[in-house]
Structures are given as structure tokens and as C-alpha cells.
């Protein structure tokens, strides 16, 4: 079965129900779409993988990715796509090393989108006018979005052979196109 965003949403429907996790799935989905375009890959396919990456997290936060592989394979998701999803937990909760551009991108953008989201939420115009320079300032502040693992993000960028500002810029642009849907369009000015 070819994994589409529609199929990924169908698979997640009963597993990812909390709003914050649904938004995170969309953030990663749109960041992955942008990364796919950067690498000349299939954006629709990467979006679907990004959307599905936290399939078991809500039900098993302490056993993340331990309940993903079998269920997704049984649902007809390809071994390649399941491997990509498993690889985003490399060194944390799996030993599946990210090897392809898609796997390395998912590994890098998972945590990265959390900091981008936090930056955008602090701005009156949300992500619509967020610049990489502003993001980098917040990234360097370890107290800001402290739960987002900066070492993992940097490791992901290293795996990609890219600098953080470039990866962040690609992700910000990808997420910006969907600002309304992901709740990062900012707050309208008072009339």
C-alpha cells in the first residue's frame, strides 16, 4: 500500500486524539513536506510519514515506538515507511539508525518543529513573519521550550549534512504555508 496523508490520518484517527499531539503531527507533516521538496523527493509521501510518526505516543508515552512497527505493518504500511517512523526514535527508544534523507529529516524536524511552534506562539503575527534569525535567538536560550532536545536537533542536522539555520528555514517556510490550520497565524489586531 502506498502511504498517503489520507491513509495516515485514518490510521492515526483512533490513536492520536489529543489536540496538542494532532497539531504536532501536522507540524511535522508540513515540515517533512518542505524537506521533501528540498531533496527533490515526493512531498505527499513524506507528509504522510511525518503525520504518522507518533502513532503510538498518546497510548504508550513511556513505551514510544514499541507498539508501532507490528501494528503499522499489519495495517499495510510498507517496511520502508515503518522503518522511517521507527528511526525518529534513534538513540532514545529505538536502535534504528536514520539512513535515508527521509529518515534523517524526520529525526531532525520532530523536535525542531516544537521550538518553531513555541517561537511562533510568542509573536503577534505567529509564524507568518517568523525569521530564522529570531528562531536562532530562541534556540540558543536553553530555558526557552526547554523540553525540546536541542542536541537531537543538531544531531539530525549533522546527519543531513546541513546547518541548523538552513533546516529551520525550510521547516518554517513549510509550516508557514499552513499557519491557519496549525494555529500559528497569530492574533488579529484589535479594531
C-alpha positions, 0 to 999 in steps of 0.5 A, spaced: 500 500 500 502 506 498 502 511 504 498 517 503 496 523 508 489 520 507 491 513 509 495 516 515 490 520 518 485 514 518 490 510 521 492 515 526 484 517 527 483 512 533 490 513 536 492 520 536 486 524 539 489 529 543 489 536 540 496 538 542 499 531 539 494 532 532 497 539 531 504 536 532 503 531 527 501 536 522 507 540 524 511 535 522 507 533 516 508 540 513 515 540 515 517 533 512 513 536 506 518 542 505 524 537 506 521 533 501 521 538 496 528 540 498 531 533 496 527 533 490 523 527 493 515 526 493 512 531 498 505 527 499 509 521 501 513 524 506 507 528 509 504 522 510 510 519 514 511 525 518 503 525 520 504 518 522 510 518 526 507 518 533 502 513 532 503 510 538 505 516 543 498 518 546 497 510 548 504 508 550 508 515 552 513 511 556 513 505 551 514 510 544 515 506 538 514 499 541 507 498 539 508 501 532 512 497 527 507 490 528 501 494 528 503 499 522 505 493 518 499 489 519 495 495 517 499 495 510 504 500 511 510 498 507 517 496 511 520 502 508 515 507 511 515 503 518 522 503 518 522 511 517 517 512 523 521 507 527 528 511 526 525 518 529 526 514 535 534 513 534 538 513 540 532 514 545 527 508 544 529 505 538 536 502 535 534 504 528 539 508 525 536 514 520 539 512 513 535 515 508 534 523 507 527 521 509 529 518 515 534 523 517 529 529 516 524 526 520 529 525 526 531 532 525 524 536 524 520 532 530 523 536 535 525 542 531 518 543 529 516 544 537 521 550 538 518 553 531 511 552 534 513 555 541 517 561 537 511 562 533 506 562 539 510 568 542 509 573 536 503 577 534 503 575 527 505 567 529 509 564 524 507 568 518 513 573 519 517 568 523 525 569 521 530 564 522 534 569 525 529 570 531 528 562 531 536 562 532 535 567 538 530 562 541 534 556 540 540 558 543 536 560 550 536 553 553 530 555 558 526 557 552 521 550 550 526 547 554 523 540 553 525 540 546 532 536 545 536 541 542 542 536 541 537 531 537 536 537 533 543 538 531 544 531 531 539 530 525 542 536 522 549 533 522 546 527 519 543 531 513 549 534 512 546 541 513 546 547 518 541 548 523 539 555 520 538 552 513 533 546 516 529 551 520 528 555 514 525 550 510 521 547 516 518 554 517 517 556 510 513 549 510 509 550 516 508 557 514 504 555 508 499 552 513 499 557 519 491 557 519 490 550 520 496 549 525 494 555 529 500 559 528 497 565 524 497 569 530 492 574 533 488 579 529 489 586 531 484 589 535 479 594 531 
